[in-house]
Amino acid sequence: MSTERFKDLRAGPDSEDGADDGAERGVATKVRPKTKKPSMWRVILMNDDYTPMEFVVSILMGIFKKTSDEATAIMLSVHQTGIGTCGVYTFEVAETKVAQVMDAAKRAQHPLQCTLEKE
């Protein structure tokens, strides 16, 4: 096959010399949708008359990484008002922390309750 014939095959049937055949050429760009900030969820401890204050403080320090002073302040809020906010997280993190609290309370045989609510 000659190089002339090869040139003709590459150019296509409607073009004799491979010149522009009217098709648009350019760079394809992809429009990215704006990412939405994830919803945040508040993890809440609820007061009961049986769970020791020291256990609540240890939960706050261990699971929520609070300092001793922060944990004590949250525990006192739970004790005095009935509920206390442990932190605000994305749904998956908040759900995991609630499960960890409930698991630890169950293992220690305390009725401590923990839940989450959308912020």
C-alpha positions as CSV (number, residue, x, y, z in Angstrom):
1,M,0.0,0.0,0.0
2,S,1.4,3.4,-0.9
3,T,1.7,6.2,1.5
4,E,-0.7,8.2,-0.6
5,R,-3.4,5.6,-0.2
6,F,-2.7,5.5,3.6
7,K,-3.1,9.2,3.7
8,D,-6.4,9.0,2.0
9,L,-7.7,6.3,4.4
10,R,-6.8,8.4,7.4
11,A,-8.5,11.5,6.0
12,G,-11.8,9.8,5.7
13,P,-14.2,9.3,2.8
14,D,-15.4,13.0,2.6
15,S,-12.0,14.6,2.8
16,E,-9.4,14.5,0.1
17,D,-6.4,15.9,2.0
18,G,-7.4,15.5,5.7
19,A,-8.4,19.1,6.1
20,D,-11.1,20.2,8.6
21,D,-14.3,18.4,7.9
22,G,-16.5,20.8,9.8
23,A,-16.5,18.9,13.0
24,E,-15.8,20.9,16.2
25,R,-12.6,20.1,17.9
26,G,-11.5,21.2,21.3
27,V,-10.8,20.2,24.9
28,A,-13.6,18.5,26.7
29,T,-14.2,20.0,30.1
30,K,-16.1,18.4,32.9
31,V,-18.2,20.6,35.2
32,R,-17.9,19.5,38.8
33,P,-20.9,20.0,41.0
34,K,-20.1,21.9,44.2
35,T,-19.6,19.7,47.1
36,K,-22.1,20.2,50.0
37,K,-20.8,20.4,53.5
38,P,-21.9,17.3,55.5
39,S,-24.6,17.6,58.1
40,M,-23.3,17.8,61.6
41,W,-24.8,15.8,64.5
42,R,-24.6,16.5,68.3
43,V,-23.8,13.6,70.6
44,I,-25.8,13.9,73.8
45,L,-25.5,12.1,77.2
46,M,-28.6,11.8,79.3
47,N,-28.7,11.7,83.0
48,D,-29.8,8.8,85.1
49,D,-29.8,8.1,88.9
50,Y,-27.4,5.1,88.8
51,T,-24.4,5.8,86.6
52,P,-21.5,7.0,88.7
53,M,-20.1,10.5,87.8
54,E,-16.6,9.1,87.6
55,F,-17.7,6.6,84.9
56,V,-19.2,9.5,82.9
57,V,-16.0,11.5,83.2
58,S,-13.9,8.5,82.1
59,I,-16.2,8.0,79.0
60,L,-15.9,11.7,78.1
61,M,-12.1,11.5,78.4
62,G,-11.7,8.2,76.7
63,I,-14.2,8.3,73.8
64,F,-14.5,12.0,73.3
65,K,-10.9,13.0,74.1
66,K,-11.9,15.7,76.6
67,T,-9.6,17.0,79.2
68,S,-10.4,16.3,82.9
69,D,-11.8,19.8,83.3
70,E,-13.9,19.6,80.2
71,A,-15.2,16.2,81.1
72,T,-16.1,17.3,84.6
73,A,-18.0,20.3,83.2
74,I,-20.0,18.2,80.8
75,M,-20.7,15.6,83.5
76,L,-22.0,18.3,85.8
77,S,-24.2,19.7,83.0
78,V,-25.6,16.2,82.5
79,H,-26.2,15.9,86.2
80,Q,-27.8,19.3,86.7
81,T,-29.8,19.8,83.5
82,G,-30.5,16.2,82.5
83,I,-28.4,16.3,79.2
84,G,-25.0,17.3,78.1
85,T,-23.4,17.7,74.7
86,C,-20.2,15.6,74.2
87,G,-19.4,17.0,70.8
88,V,-20.5,17.7,67.3
89,Y,-19.5,15.4,64.5
90,T,-20.4,14.2,61.0
91,F,-23.1,11.5,61.1
92,E,-20.8,8.5,60.8
93,V,-18.4,9.7,63.5
94,A,-21.3,10.6,65.8
95,E,-23.0,7.3,65.3
96,T,-19.8,5.5,66.1
97,K,-19.3,7.5,69.3
98,V,-22.8,6.8,70.4
99,A,-22.3,3.0,69.8
100,Q,-19.0,3.2,71.8
101,V,-20.6,4.9,74.8
102,M,-23.5,2.4,74.8
103,D,-21.2,-0.5,74.5
104,A,-19.0,0.7,77.4
105,A,-22.0,1.4,79.6
106,K,-23.4,-2.0,78.9
107,R,-20.1,-3.7,79.7
108,A,-19.9,-1.8,83.0
109,Q,-23.5,-2.6,83.7
110,H,-24.6,1.1,83.8
111,P,-27.8,2.4,82.3
112,L,-26.1,5.4,80.8
113,Q,-27.9,6.6,77.6
114,C,-26.4,8.4,74.7
115,T,-28.0,9.7,71.5
116,L,-27.4,12.0,68.6
117,E,-29.4,14.8,67.1
118,K,-29.0,16.9,64.0
119,E,-27.5,20.2,64.6
